[in-house]
Amino acid sequence: MGIFKAYDVRGKYPEEVNEKLAYNIGRAMVILLKAKNFLVCQDAREGSKELSDALIKGVIDQGANATYAGLVTTPMFYYFKYKKGFDAGVMVTASHLPTGYNGFKAMKVGREFMGLDSGFREVEELLESGELEKTLLAEQKGTVAEDNYEEEYVDFIINSAVGELKGKKIVVDGSNAMAGPIGKKILDKAGVDYVGLNMDYNLENPSHGLNPLKAEAQQQVKDKIMEIGADLGAVFDADGDRIILVDDKGNDLPGDYAVTLLAKFLAKPGDKIVHDLLCGRAFRETVDSMGCERVESRVGHVFMKHAMVKNDARLGAEASGHMFFQEAGGAESTILCLLDMIGYLNQEQKPLSELVKPLKEAWIKTDELNYELESNELKDQKIEEVAKAFNDGDQSRLDGITVDYPDYWFNVRKSNTEPILRFRVEGKTQNQLDETISKVEAIIKS
């Protein structure tokens, strides 16, 4: 179908993702997972309520009971699903994609998260084979209930936060999306001194893009930090499962820098910390020196959550801003990340820019460089050419090709969500970075 991705289902609404698809996914998940009690939540995009209603109809027509918990962030959905003991659940969301898209993220039994290789492929095959149409509906339909767990979640986040939450001035950008309203409730109840930007739902006309990695999505927070002299800023993505922190100088922190500081604050020797292969050497060296055990994962939040649960890890992070916590069942908890960073700043009583400076100075990293290539076959070919050209380095095939040398390393991999090849490099000197970029780009572009 093309809309079943590595981590979720997403596509144009209503051309690709529509009520018929939602209804069929609801039926298929009940059949394949043998689910009896099903949770359905949604974001505030156009079509999300209609998709939720259609999915619920598919669930109950197939004989399972459905509970609709309304407008939530994706981390709230994960928390509700495993804490309340639902057999399965779906969050209707297109993550950080722009207006005009929609989709589904899902969970199976317990804390099992669905991706293409962990459940969605079977759903896709059941839909494409025509077997679903031959399957009878349940003789006894399921029931539908509505519930609201929001106040419980507010208390969970505040009670899970470590350290003093007052005394620092914060700027928070909800991106006119799901983290804004719940963020206001949590920050207000916790007594945090903050300025909120774009904290109300407006996903059809947001004030900036919905991907917090992009410079234009960060600009309002950076400007406000410099205007009022704030200690910390945060930008959330559309469904609230990614956060980019910004320091007092207006510089953004990649996820590996953020988790390095949080590990210093929260982790103890022997704790396991999950990270994607793009997390840099400053993170790795710091965590190793603390006596913690690192667990490396493929890039992708589903792979990360599987590793978090399997290893009962204390923390986890992707460079892209997914931040994972043991308290949240191994799933993302971006608002908890923000509160814990406030606690860390209050403990250290130093500016965030000063605390992160040694990490930035130890290793120099590029932003992710992206290259559009016409086919997966060509991407695979380029990865093999890069591997051959750098065959004197230590190589890993966990995700694409990672090549490691004493004074630099890089990774080239296929995107799981876009038709591009991604390249990231980190080294001790700018000259080393420039030289490596030139060599790898020459291969990719030839």
MIVEX-700880 format. One record per residue (C-alpha): residue in three letters; x, z, y. Coordinates in steps of 0.001 Angstrom, whole numbers. Layout:
BEGIN
<nupa ALA	px X	pz Z	py Y> .
...
This chain:
BEGIN
<nupa MET	px 0	pz 0	py 0> .
<nupa GLY	px 2916	pz 580	py 2360> .
<nupa ILE	px 1339	pz 3670	py 3922> .
<nupa PHE	px 2520	pz 6034	py 1181> .
<nupa LYS	px 5862	pz 7216	py 2571> .
<nupa ALA	px 8611	pz 9452	py 1234> .
<nupa TYR	px 7045	pz 12582	py 2735> .
<nupa ASP	px 3427	pz 11773	py 3516> .
<nupa VAL	px 805	pz 9081	py 4097> .
<nupa ARG	px 675	pz 7462	py 7527> .
<nupa GLY	px -442	pz 4255	py 9187> .
<nupa LYS	px -2516	pz 2666	py 11944> .
<nupa TYR	px -5992	pz 4136	py 12405> .
<nupa PRO	px -8450	pz 2771	py 11372> .
<nupa GLU	px -6836	pz -450	py 10114> .
<nupa GLU	px -4638	pz 1216	py 7471> .
<nupa VAL	px -5674	pz 4871	py 7398> .
<nupa ASN	px -9458	pz 5198	py 7475> .
<nupa GLU	px -12416	pz 7118	py 6087> .
<nupa LYS	px -12557	pz 5115	py 2845> .
<nupa LEU	px -8909	pz 5894	py 2128> .
<nupa ALA	px -9431	pz 9575	py 2973> .
<nupa TYR	px -12425	pz 9804	py 643> .
<nupa ASN	px -10485	pz 8190	py -2196> .
<nupa ILE	px -7424	pz 10400	py -1647> .
<nupa GLY	px -9672	pz 13458	py -1828> .
<nupa ARG	px -11124	pz 12288	py -5141> .
<nupa ALA	px -7736	pz 11270	py -6543> .
<nupa MET	px -6065	pz 14577	py -5709> .
<nupa VAL	px -8844	pz 16578	py -7381> .
<nupa ILE	px -8541	pz 14417	py -10515> .
<nupa LEU	px -4745	pz 14412	py -10712> .
<nupa LEU	px -4151	pz 18023	py -9694> .
<nupa LYS	px -7233	pz 19437	py -11415> .
<nupa ALA	px -7809	pz 21362	py -8198> .
<nupa LYS	px -10854	pz 23620	py -7908> .
<nupa ASN	px -10351	pz 25034	py -4399> .
<nupa PHE	px -9151	pz 22692	py -1672> .
<nupa LEU	px -7994	pz 23396	py 1913> .
<nupa VAL	px -8429	pz 20777	py 4659> .
<nupa CYS	px -6996	pz 21092	py 8181> .
<nupa GLN	px -6421	pz 18596	py 10986> .
<nupa ASP	px -4619	pz 17798	py 14211> .
<nupa ALA	px -6367	pz 16708	py 17427> .
<nupa ARG	px -5792	pz 12953	py 17138> .
<nupa GLU	px -8483	pz 10317	py 17368> .
<nupa GLY	px -10069	pz 9979	py 13941> .
<nupa SER	px -8733	pz 13246	py 12512> .
<nupa LYS	px -12168	pz 14877	py 12295> .
<nupa GLU	px -13707	pz 11780	py 10712> .
<nupa LEU	px -10845	pz 11587	py 8204> .
<nupa SER	px -11215	pz 15296	py 7422> .
<nupa ASP	px -14938	pz 14901	py 6808> .
<nupa ALA	px -14396	pz 11895	py 4543> .
<nupa LEU	px -11646	pz 13644	py 2589> .
<nupa ILE	px -13858	pz 16707	py 2112> .
<nupa LYS	px -16661	pz 14486	py 842> .
<nupa GLY	px -14296	pz 12989	py -1741> .
<nupa VAL	px -13214	pz 16466	py -2821> .
<nupa ILE	px -16726	pz 17834	py -3300> .
<nupa ASP	px -18031	pz 14630	py -4883> .
<nupa GLN	px -15342	pz 15090	py -7508> .
<nupa GLY	px -16529	pz 18646	py -8162> .
<nupa ALA	px -14025	pz 20820	py -6253> .
<nupa ASN	px -14833	pz 23278	py -3477> .
<nupa ALA	px -13444	pz 22591	py -1> .
<nupa THR	px -12638	pz 24916	py 2894> .
<nupa TYR	px -12231	pz 23379	py 6339> .
<nupa ALA	px -9967	pz 25450	py 8629> .
<nupa GLY	px -10106	pz 23232	py 11708> .
<nupa LEU	px -7435	pz 22394	py 14294> .
<nupa VAL	px -4040	pz 23836	py 13353> .
<nupa THR	px -333	pz 23076	py 13356> .
<nupa THR	px 1196	pz 21798	py 10134> .
<nupa PRO	px 3133	pz 25092	py 9640> .
<nupa MET	px -194	pz 26952	py 9939> .
<nupa PHE	px -1661	pz 24694	py 7250> .
<nupa TYR	px 1251	pz 25428	py 4904> .
<nupa TYR	px 906	pz 29164	py 5507> .
<nupa PHE	px -2869	pz 29212	py 4952> .
<nupa LYS	px -2615	pz 27093	py 1821> .
<nupa TYR	px -222	pz 29297	py -117> .
<nupa LYS	px -1266	pz 32676	py 1349> .
<nupa LYS	px -4950	pz 32125	py 577> .
<nupa GLY	px -4321	pz 30795	py -2909> .
<nupa PHE	px -5854	pz 27316	py -2621> .
<nupa ASP	px -5104	pz 24972	py -5525> .
<nupa ALA	px -4352	pz 22077	py -3185> .
<nupa GLY	px -4635	pz 21099	py 430> .
<nupa VAL	px -4351	pz 18293	py 2967> .
<nupa MET	px -3352	pz 18346	py 6621> .
<nupa VAL	px -4742	pz 15324	py 8484> .
<nupa THR	px -1942	pz 14339	py 10868> .
<nupa ALA	px 403	pz 11498	py 11751> .
<nupa SER	px 3199	pz 13936	py 12614> .
<nupa HIS	px 5114	pz 12713	py 15704> .
<nupa LEU	px 3923	pz 9098	py 15604> .
<nupa PRO	px 2357	pz 7744	py 18820> .
<nupa THR	px -1310	pz 7303	py 19660> .
<nupa GLY	px -3123	pz 4967	py 17277> .
<nupa TYR	px -1697	pz 6387	py 14048> .
<nupa ASN	px -2983	pz 8947	py 11582> .
<nupa GLY	px -2210	pz 10192	py 8095> .
<nupa PHE	px -1973	pz 13037	py 5595> .
<nupa LYS	px 490	pz 15750	py 4530> .
<nupa ALA	px -346	pz 17621	py 1350> .
<nupa MET	px 425	pz 20506	py -984> .
<nupa LYS	px -151	pz 21055	py -4676> .
<nupa VAL	px -418	pz 24361	py -6545> .
<nupa GLY	px 1457	pz 27355	py -5161> .
<nupa ARG	px 4239	pz 26315	py -2794> .
<nupa GLU	px 4684	pz 22784	py -4146> .
<nupa PHE	px 4842	pz 20157	py -1391> .
<nupa MET	px 3759	pz 16588	py -2030> .
<nupa GLY	px 5938	pz 13571	py -1337> .
<nupa LEU	px 6127	pz 10114	py -2851> .
<nupa ASP	px 8181	pz 11427	py -5785> .
<nupa SER	px 6187	pz 14645	py -6108> .
<nupa GLY	px 2577	pz 13541	py -6372> .
<nupa PHE	px 1746	pz 10846	py -3839> .
<nupa ARG	px 3022	pz 8004	py -6037> .
<nupa GLU	px 466	pz 8933	py -8695> .
<nupa VAL	px -2254	pz 9039	py -6030> .
<nupa GLU	px -1233	pz 5599	py -4798> .
<nupa GLU	px -1191	pz 4173	py -8325> .
<nupa LEU	px -4638	pz 5575	py -9088> .
<nupa LEU	px -6031	pz 3962	py -5940> .
<nupa GLU	px -4300	pz 608	py -6447> .
<nupa SER	px -5050	pz 284	py -10160> .
<nupa GLY	px -8804	pz 359	py -9695> .
<nupa GLU	px -9077	pz 3228	py -12184> .
<nupa LEU	px -10498	pz 5539	py -9542> .
<nupa GLU	px -13519	pz 3266	py -9116> .
<nupa LYS	px -14182	pz 3500	py -12856> .
<nupa THR	px -14029	pz 7306	py -12822> .
<nupa LEU	px -17400	pz 9017	py -12639> .
<nupa LEU	px -18204	pz 11450	py -9890> .
<nupa ALA	px -18762	pz 15051	py -10904> .
<nupa GLU	px -22215	pz 15935	py -12156> .
<nupa GLN	px -22038	pz 19160	py -10148> .
<nupa LYS	px -20780	pz 18666	py -6609> .
<nupa GLY	px -18494	pz 21213	py -5011> .
<nupa THR	px -19291	pz 23325	py -1969> .
<nupa VAL	px -18023	pz 23204	py 1624> .
<nupa ALA	px -17108	pz 26252	py 3696> .
<nupa GLU	px -15522	pz 26714	py 7120> .
<nupa ASP	px -13038	pz 29442	py 7936> .
<nupa ASN	px -10646	pz 30381	py 10740> .
<nupa TYR	px -7357	pz 32124	py 9974> .
<nupa GLU	px -5886	pz 31800	py 13470> .
<nupa GLU	px -5750	pz 35482	py 14414> .
<nupa GLU	px -4128	pz 36304	py 11085> .
<nupa TYR	px -1451	pz 33699	py 11825> .
<nupa VAL	px -815	pz 35087	py 15318> .
<nupa ASP	px -214	pz 38533	py 13830> .
<nupa PHE	px 1949	pz 37107	py 11025> .
<nupa ILE	px 4288	pz 35371	py 13487> .
<nupa ILE	px 4624	pz 38362	py 15804> .
<nupa ASN	px 5141	pz 40799	py 12942> .
<nupa SER	px 7759	pz 38517	py 11369> .
<nupa ALA	px 9810	pz 38092	py 14543> .
<nupa VAL	px 13067	pz 40061	py 14742> .
<nupa GLY	px 14327	pz 41806	py 17862> .
<nupa GLU	px 13102	pz 42374	py 21405> .
<nupa LEU	px 10825	pz 39616	py 22732> .
<nupa LYS	px 10629	pz 40683	py 26365> .
<nupa GLY	px 13209	pz 40358	py 29113> .
<nupa LYS	px 14046	pz 36637	py 28870> .
<nupa LYS	px 12491	pz 33812	py 30864> .
<nupa ILE	px 11342	pz 30923	py 28643> .
<nupa VAL	px 10010	pz 27394	py 29207> .
<nupa VAL	px 7779	pz 26032	py 26432> .
<nupa ASP	px 6489	pz 22447	py 26185> .
<nupa GLY	px 3600	pz 22014	py 23747> .
<nupa SER	px 3674	pz 18193	py 24152> .
<nupa ASN	px -133	pz 18168	py 24623> .
<nupa ALA	px -281	pz 18708	py 20889> .
<nupa MET	px -933	pz 21242	py 18162> .
<nupa ALA	px 1619	pz 23948	py 19016> .
<nupa GLY	px 360	pz 24441	py 22578> .
<nupa PRO	px -2842	pz 26481	py 22180> .
<nupa ILE	px -1572	pz 28631	py 19295> .
<nupa GLY	px 1752	pz 29021	py 21089> .
<nupa LYS	px -16	pz 30422	py 24149> .
<nupa LYS	px -1860	pz 32996	py 22042> .
<nupa ILE	px 1300	pz 34129	py 20284> .
<nupa LEU	px 3481	pz 34268	py 23384> .
<nupa ASP	px 819	pz 36080	py 25404> .
<nupa LYS	px 198	pz 38689	py 22716> .
<nupa ALA	px 3939	pz 39205	py 22204> .
<nupa GLY	px 4456	pz 39747	py 25925> .
<nupa VAL	px 6951	pz 36899	py 26344> .
<nupa ASP	px 7764	pz 35847	py 29924> .
<nupa TYR	px 7224	pz 32109	py 29752> .
<nupa VAL	px 6203	pz 29013	py 31687> .
<nupa GLY	px 4049	pz 26679	py 29610> .
<nupa LEU	px 4069	pz 22912	py 30020> .
<nupa ASN	px 1550	pz 20539	py 28398> .
<nupa MET	px 35	pz 23370	py 26362> .
<nupa ASP	px -3463	pz 21889	py 25956> .
<nupa TYR	px -4565	pz 19190	py 23507> .
<nupa ASN	px -4335	pz 15623	py 24831> .
<nupa LEU	px -2902	pz 13570	py 21980> .
<nupa GLU	px -4606	pz 10403	py 23205> .
<nupa ASN	px -2775	pz 10516	py 26540> .
<nupa PRO	px 150	pz 12962	py 26281> .
<nupa SER	px 2380	pz 13520	py 29279> .
<nupa HIS	px 5412	pz 12337	py 27311> .
<nupa GLY	px 6354	pz 11027	py 23871> .
<nupa LEU	px 5672	pz 13129	py 20774> .
<nupa ASN	px 9155	pz 13032	py 19228> .
<nupa PRO	px 11143	pz 15993	py 20644> .
<nupa LEU	px 14464	pz 14360	py 19745> .
<nupa LYS	px 13903	pz 11741	py 22434> .
<nupa ALA	px 15389	pz 12406	py 25877> .
<nupa GLU	px 12154	pz 11624	py 27708> .
<nupa ALA	px 10287	pz 14244	py 25670> .
<nupa GLN	px 12834	pz 16891	py 26691> .
<nupa GLN	px 13078	pz 16050	py 30390> .
<nupa GLN	px 10243	pz 18205	py 31720> .
<nupa VAL	px 11572	pz 21309	py 29994> .
<nupa LYS	px 15108	pz 20647	py 31208> .
<nupa ASP	px 13936	pz 20154	py 34790> .
<nupa LYS	px 11883	pz 23361	py 34731> .
<nupa ILE	px 14754	pz 25384	py 33228> .
<nupa MET	px 17025	pz 24338	py 36067> .
<nupa GLU	px 14291	pz 24907	py 38658> .
<nupa ILE	px 13481	pz 28504	py 37696> .
<nupa GLY	px 16744	pz 29594	py 36059> .
<nupa ALA	px 15242	pz 30098	py 32606> .
<nupa ASP	px 17215	pz 31437	py 29661> .
<nupa LEU	px 15754	pz 29162	py 26984> .
<nupa GLY	px 13469	pz 26171	py 26559> .
<nupa ALA	px 11595	pz 24655	py 23635> .
<nupa VAL	px 9871	pz 21327	py 22942> .
<nupa PHE	px 7474	pz 21000	py 19996> .
<nupa ASP	px 6513	pz 17787	py 18240> .
<nupa ALA	px 2944	pz 16571	py 17758> .
<nupa ASP	px 1974	pz 18558	py 14659> .
<nupa GLY	px 4188	pz 21536	py 15449> .
<nupa ASP	px 6603	pz 21358	py 12525> .
<nupa ARG	px 9666	pz 20461	py 14611> .
<nupa ILE	px 11223	pz 22247	py 17565> .
<nupa ILE	px 14110	pz 21330	py 19836> .
<nupa LEU	px 15631	pz 24234	py 21741> .
<nupa VAL	px 17220	pz 23778	py 25168> .
<nupa ASP	px 19835	pz 26130	py 26639> .
<nupa ASP	px 20104	pz 27620	py 30118> .
<nupa LYS	px 22205	pz 24657	py 31312> .
<nupa GLY	px 19566	pz 22140	py 30251> .
<nupa ASN	px 21372	pz 20967	py 27111> .
<nupa ASP	px 19422	pz 20494	py 23879> .
<nupa LEU	px 20514	pz 22123	py 20619> .
<nupa PRO	px 20417	pz 20096	py 17401> .
<nupa GLY	px 18829	pz 21912	py 14495> .
<nupa ASP	px 22177	pz 22747	py 12886> .
<nupa TYR	px 23371	pz 24593	py 16015> .
<nupa ALA	px 20073	pz 26489	py 16219> .
<nupa VAL	px 20184	pz 27601	py 12572> .
<nupa THR	px 23839	pz 28600	py 12908> .
<nupa LEU	px 22944	pz 31075	py 15653> .
<nupa LEU	px 19865	pz 32287	py 13781> .
<nupa ALA	px 21952	pz 32795	py 10643> .
<nupa LYS	px 24293	pz 35044	py 12618> .
<nupa PHE	px 21248	pz 37033	py 13715> .
<nupa LEU	px 19145	pz 37089	py 10545> .
<nupa ALA	px 21248	pz 36378	py 7458> .
<nupa LYS	px 23319	pz 38724	py 5304> .
<nupa PRO	px 26215	pz 37942	py 2949> .
<nupa GLY	px 24847	pz 36363	py -211> .
<nupa ASP	px 21764	pz 34886	py 1490> .
<nupa LYS	px 21100	pz 31230	py 738> .
<nupa ILE	px 20716	pz 28774	py 3616> .
<nupa VAL	px 19389	pz 25275	py 2952> .
<nupa HIS	px 20564	pz 22396	py 5132> .
<nupa ASP	px 20322	pz 18642	py 5129> .
<nupa LEU	px 23466	pz 16596	py 4701> .
<nupa LEU	px 23517	pz 15780	py 8438> .
<nupa CYS	px 24156	pz 19373	py 9480> .
<nupa GLY	px 27656	pz 19458	py 10928> .
<nupa ARG	px 30932	pz 21116	py 10037> .
<nupa ALA	px 30659	pz 23853	py 12678> .
<nupa PHE	px 27493	pz 25040	py 10928> .
<nupa ARG	px 29101	pz 24847	py 7510> .
<nupa GLU	px 32273	pz 26659	py 8544> .
<nupa THR	px 30337	pz 29442	py 10274> .
<nupa VAL	px 27929	pz 30028	py 7395> .
<nupa ASP	px 30746	pz 29981	py 4843> .
<nupa SER	px 32688	pz 32542	py 6875> .
<nupa MET	px 29647	pz 34853	py 6796> .
<nupa GLY	px 29596	pz 34926	py 2998> .
<nupa CYS	px 26280	pz 33084	py 2796> .
<nupa GLU	px 25616	pz 30412	py 183> .
<nupa ARG	px 24836	pz 26933	py 1498> .
<nupa VAL	px 22440	pz 24659	py -403> .
<nupa GLU	px 22683	pz 21000	py 626> .
<nupa SER	px 19593	pz 18784	py 500> .
<nupa ARG	px 18654	pz 15189	py 1074> .
<nupa VAL	px 17290	pz 14480	py 4530> .
<nupa GLY	px 13523	pz 15007	py 4594> .
<nupa HIS	px 11271	pz 18013	py 5068> .
<nupa VAL	px 9695	pz 17745	py 1592> .
<nupa PHE	px 13134	pz 17796	py -81> .
<nupa MET	px 14151	pz 20701	py 2146> .
<nupa LYS	px 11051	pz 22752	py 1300> .
<nupa HIS	px 11545	pz 22136	py -2408> .
<nupa ALA	px 15114	pz 23485	py -2046> .
<nupa MET	px 13931	pz 26460	py 24> .
<nupa VAL	px 11389	pz 27483	py -2622> .
<nupa LYS	px 13659	pz 26815	py -5612> .
<nupa ASN	px 16479	pz 28904	py -4139> .
<nupa ASP	px 14345	pz 31540	py -2388> .
<nupa ALA	px 16476	pz 30763	py 657> .
<nupa ARG	px 16536	pz 32951	py 3759> .
<nupa LEU	px 16700	pz 30062	py 6252> .
<nupa GLY	px 16846	pz 26302	py 6344> .
<nupa ALA	px 17248	pz 23546	py 8901> .
<nupa GLU	px 17399	pz 19834	py 9394> .
<nupa ALA	px 19377	pz 18429	py 12287> .
<nupa SER	px 16101	pz 16821	py 13439> .
<nupa GLY	px 14526	pz 20196	py 14275> .
<nupa HIS	px 12625	pz 21233	py 11139> .
<nupa MET	px 13316	pz 24985	py 10846> .
<nupa PHE	px 12435	pz 26760	py 7589> .
<nupa PHE	px 11918	pz 30481	py 6951> .
<nupa GLN	px 11623	pz 32670	py 3884> .
<nupa GLU	px 8769	pz 34570	py 5561> .
<nupa ALA	px 6773	pz 31346	py 5797> .
<nupa GLY	px 7038	pz 30646	py 2079> .
<nupa GLY	px 9963	pz 28277	py 2571> .
<nupa ALA	px 8057	pz 26040	py 4983> .
<nupa GLU	px 8607	pz 25365	py 8673> .
<nupa SER	px 7796	pz 28016	py 11259> .
<nupa THR	px 8816	pz 26625	py 14615> .
<nupa ILE	px 7174	pz 29300	py 16757> .
<nupa LEU	px 8904	pz 31981	py 14676> .
<nupa CYS	px 12155	pz 30110	py 15327> .
<nupa LEU	px 11512	pz 30393	py 19068> .
<nupa LEU	px 10727	pz 34129	py 18917> .
<nupa ASP	px 13766	pz 34874	py 16760> .
<nupa MET	px 15990	pz 33005	py 19214> .
<nupa ILE	px 14617	pz 35191	py 22016> .
<nupa GLY	px 15465	pz 38218	py 19876> .
<nupa TYR	px 18986	pz 36883	py 19348> .
<nupa LEU	px 19528	pz 36342	py 23072> .
<nupa ASN	px 18349	pz 39871	py 23810> .
<nupa GLN	px 20750	pz 41245	py 21216> .
<nupa GLU	px 23750	pz 39303	py 22450> .
<nupa GLN	px 23034	pz 39545	py 26195> .
<nupa LYS	px 24950	pz 36317	py 26796> .
<nupa PRO	px 23657	pz 32916	py 27967> .
<nupa LEU	px 22680	pz 30563	py 25156> .
<nupa SER	px 25067	pz 27940	py 26545> .
<nupa GLU	px 27941	pz 30392	py 26088> .
<nupa LEU	px 26873	pz 31315	py 22559> .
<nupa VAL	px 26696	pz 27699	py 21423> .
<nupa LYS	px 29862	pz 26563	py 23205> .
<nupa PRO	px 32292	pz 27350	py 20332> .
<nupa LEU	px 30182	pz 25258	py 17952> .
<nupa LYS	px 30201	pz 22272	py 20285> .
<nupa GLU	px 33926	pz 22540	py 20901> .
<nupa ALA	px 34901	pz 22840	py 17226> .
<nupa TRP	px 33512	pz 19426	py 16274> .
<nupa ILE	px 32282	pz 16476	py 18351> .
<nupa LYS	px 29197	pz 14658	py 17072> .
<nupa THR	px 27325	pz 11501	py 17952> .
<nupa ASP	px 23613	pz 11134	py 18292> .
<nupa GLU	px 22074	pz 9256	py 15391> .
<nupa LEU	px 22808	pz 5542	py 15698> .
<nupa ASN	px 20144	pz 3202	py 14323> .
<nupa TYR	px 20345	pz -436	py 13205> .
<nupa GLU	px 17413	pz -2652	py 12323> .
<nupa LEU	px 18010	pz -4690	py 9170> .
<nupa GLU	px 15601	pz -7193	py 7673> .
<nupa SER	px 15307	pz -5843	py 4144> .
<nupa ASN	px 16041	pz -2881	py 1881> .
<nupa GLU	px 18317	pz -5148	py -127> .
<nupa LEU	px 20450	pz -5806	py 2946> .
<nupa LYS	px 20542	pz -2087	py 3766> .
<nupa ASP	px 21750	pz -1312	py 231> .
<nupa GLN	px 24363	pz -4046	py 517> .
<nupa LYS	px 25714	pz -2632	py 3784> .
<nupa ILE	px 25885	pz 878	py 2344> .
<nupa GLU	px 27967	pz -459	py -563> .
<nupa GLU	px 30259	pz -2346	py 1826> .
<nupa VAL	px 30830	pz 807	py 3855> .
<nupa ALA	px 31552	pz 2786	py 681> .
<nupa LYS	px 34133	pz 220	py -416> .
<nupa ALA	px 35841	pz 121	py 2986> .
<nupa PHE	px 36235	pz 3909	py 3052> .
<nupa ASN	px 36978	pz 4491	py -640> .
<nupa ASP	px 39951	pz 6756	py 140> .
<nupa GLY	px 37623	pz 9511	py 1456> .
<nupa ASP	px 35568	pz 12027	py -506> .
<nupa GLN	px 32217	pz 10361	py -1114> .
<nupa SER	px 28733	pz 11658	py -1850> .
<nupa ARG	px 25654	pz 9635	py -2807> .
<nupa LEU	px 23111	pz 12392	py -2214> .
<nupa ASP	px 21480	pz 10233	py 478> .
<nupa GLY	px 23026	pz 6862	py 1283> .
<nupa ILE	px 26798	pz 7258	py 1561> .
<nupa THR	px 28581	pz 10259	py 3048> .
<nupa VAL	px 32357	pz 9959	py 3488> .
<nupa ASP	px 34412	pz 13061	py 4233> .
<nupa TYR	px 37959	pz 13291	py 5611> .
<nupa PRO	px 39813	pz 16385	py 6887> .
<nupa ASP	px 39284	pz 15512	py 10559> .
<nupa TYR	px 36019	pz 13520	py 10478> .
<nupa TRP	px 33013	pz 12630	py 8340> .
<nupa PHE	px 30072	pz 10241	py 8546> .
<nupa ASN	px 26858	pz 9297	py 6785> .
<nupa VAL	px 25036	pz 5968	py 6513> .
<nupa ARG	px 21569	pz 6071	py 4967> .
<nupa LYS	px 18256	pz 4275	py 4876> .
<nupa SER	px 15464	pz 5776	py 6934> .
<nupa ASN	px 12581	pz 7115	py 4853> .
<nupa THR	px 10072	pz 6462	py 7641> .
<nupa GLU	px 11305	pz 3399	py 9583> .
<nupa PRO	px 12815	pz -43	py 8753> .
<nupa ILE	px 16318	pz 913	py 9892> .
<nupa LEU	px 19748	pz 2025	py 8738> .
<nupa ARG	px 20883	pz 5342	py 10226> .
<nupa PHE	px 24497	pz 6262	py 11020> .
<nupa ARG	px 25910	pz 9608	py 12142> .
<nupa VAL	px 29556	pz 10608	py 12606> .
<nupa GLU	px 31327	pz 13837	py 13551> .
<nupa GLY	px 35010	pz 14423	py 14204> .
<nupa LYS	px 37673	pz 16522	py 15856> .
<nupa THR	px 38421	pz 14067	py 18689> .
<nupa GLN	px 36529	pz 11454	py 20672> .
<nupa ASN	px 39126	pz 8836	py 19734> .
<nupa GLN	px 38427	pz 9461	py 16061> .
<nupa LEU	px 34691	pz 9072	py 16652> .
<nupa ASP	px 35111	pz 5847	py 18626> .
<nupa GLU	px 37382	pz 4365	py 15981> .
<nupa THR	px 35019	pz 5251	py 13137> .
<nupa ILE	px 31968	pz 3918	py 14970> .
<nupa SER	px 33786	pz 638	py 15624> .
<nupa LYS	px 34748	pz 210	py 11954> .
<nupa VAL	px 31339	pz 1083	py 10510> .
<nupa GLU	px 29397	pz -945	py 13078> .
<nupa ALA	px 31541	pz -3993	py 12334> .
<nupa ILE	px 30455	pz -3758	py 8692> .
<nupa ILE	px 26774	pz -3164	py 9410> .
<nupa LYS	px 26532	pz -5956	py 11985> .
<nupa SER	px 28585	pz -8568	py 10093> .
